[in-house]
Amino acid sequence: MITMAGSEYTSVKDFYRDRSIFITGATGFMGKILVEKLLRSCPHIKNIYLLMRPKKGRNVQERLQELLNGPVFENLRRNSPDELSKIIPVAGDITEPELGISIDDQNTLIRTVSIVFHSAATVKFDEALKLSVTINMLGTKRLVQLCNRMHNVEVRKSYR
């Protein structure tokens, strides 16, 4: 803990220590970078759950292996391969009710997760409006509903 001018700050490593994280959009550009940075910089993270959907005939485990075999994770594969075992895929879909997550997986997330990053979105400017609303608005609403059920999540803000 660092104290500066009457304020207390926790180091990033200490903040994430022994925490479980849930991330949407982890297969996108920013999501991949986030996952890699968390694992590389915060070695005491407990688990990182990734919302992933089956796609193009591949299940979430196959998609996870494809993600981890990508160039973004090369440094971790070489220097800290055990960190990659902290990643747990959660089958689901941001466009589905309850994010398409099974009851068992929902219960695991509700019990264990204390940090959520939501980066799932469509950023296509020519996307059909109905799909854009489903992904970007309803998906966010559904995620907030799940977060409201999580026992360990706390809202943090940092405005100056």
N, C-alpha and C positions, 0 to 999 in steps of 0.2 A: 504494500500500500504506500503510495506517494502522497505527501501532503504539500500543497502549494497554495499560499495566500488564503488559508482558511478552508480550502477545498480538499477533499480526499479523492485520490485517483487510484484505481486498481490497474495493474499492468494487464496487457492483453492476455499474456500467458496465464496469469492468475485468474482472470475473469472466466476463461474457458476451461480451466482445470476441472476435471471430473464431471463435465457437463455433456449432455446429449443434445444434438442439434438436428433439426428437421429442415431440409432444403427442398424447395420446389424449383423447377427450371435448371436443375444441375447439369443437364446435358447441353444446355445452351452455352454461348461464349462466356458470359459473365459467371454463370454457375460453375463451370469447370475451373475457372481461375479461383473462385471463392473456395471451392473444396480443396484444391491443391494448396492454396495459401494457408488455410486453417490447419491442414495436416502437417505442413512443413513448419509452420511457426508456433504451433500450440501442441506439443507432443503429448500433453496429458488430457486431451479431449477423450471422452469416454467412447462415444459413438457418433457417427453422422448418418442419419437416415435420409435417403434420397427418394423423393416421389418420382417414380418412373413408370411409363406405360409401355406395354408390349408394342412393338412397332415393326412393320415389314417382316412378319413371321418370326421375329426374335422375342423371346421372353425377357423379363427384366434382368435376370442373372446374366444372360448373354449380352444384353446391352451394357450392363455394368462392366463386364470384362472388356468389351470394345472401348468403353470410355477410359478405363484404367490403362489400356494398352496404347492410348493416344500420346502424342508428344508432350502434352501439358504435364503428364505424370511421370515422365522419364526420370527426372531427378529423384523423385520419391521411390520409384521402382529400383533404382540403382543404390541409393543411400539409406533409405528407411522403408524397406518393403513391408515391414510389419504394420506400419501406419495405415496401409491400404486395407488391412483386415477390419479396420474400424468402420468402414463404409458398409451400410446395410441398405439394399434396395427395398423399397416399399412399392408394391404393385398398385397402381392407381391412375387416375386421369383427372386433371384439373377441370375438365368439362362435365364430369359426372357428379350426381348427387353424392354428398359425403366424400367427394374427391375420388370416388370409386375404390376407396380403401376398405379392405375386409374388416369386420368387427374385431377380430383378434389383433390385427395390425393397428387399428384405431386405439384399442385399449393399451397396447404397448406404448404408442406415442403419447397418449394421455398421461400415462404413469411415469414416463421417463424423460420426456423432452422438456428442456428449459429455455431453449433458444430456437427461434424460427426465422429463416430467411426466405422471403417469397420473391422469386425471380422468374417464375413462369409467366409468360405473356406471349401474345402475338405482336410483332412489331412490323408486320407487313402493312404498308399503306393502302394496298388494294385488296385487303382481306374482306370477305363478306361481313357486313355489319353484324349480322346475327352471331357469327362465330367470334368476332372480336369482342362483342358484349359478353358472350358466354365465357370466354377465356379470361378476359381482362377484368370484368366486373363481377360476374357470378362466381368465377373461380376464386377471386379474392374474398368475396363474401363467405364462401364455403370454407375457406382456410381460416378466416377469423372465427367462424362458428366452431371449428375444431380447436383452435387455440383457446377459446373461452372455456373449453372443457379440460384443458391441460392443467394439471395440479401445480407444476413447477415454473410455469411461464410467468415472467414479470415484465411489465412494460417499462422500457427505459427510453429516455429522450435526452438529447444534448443540444440544446439551443443556446446560443450566446449572442 
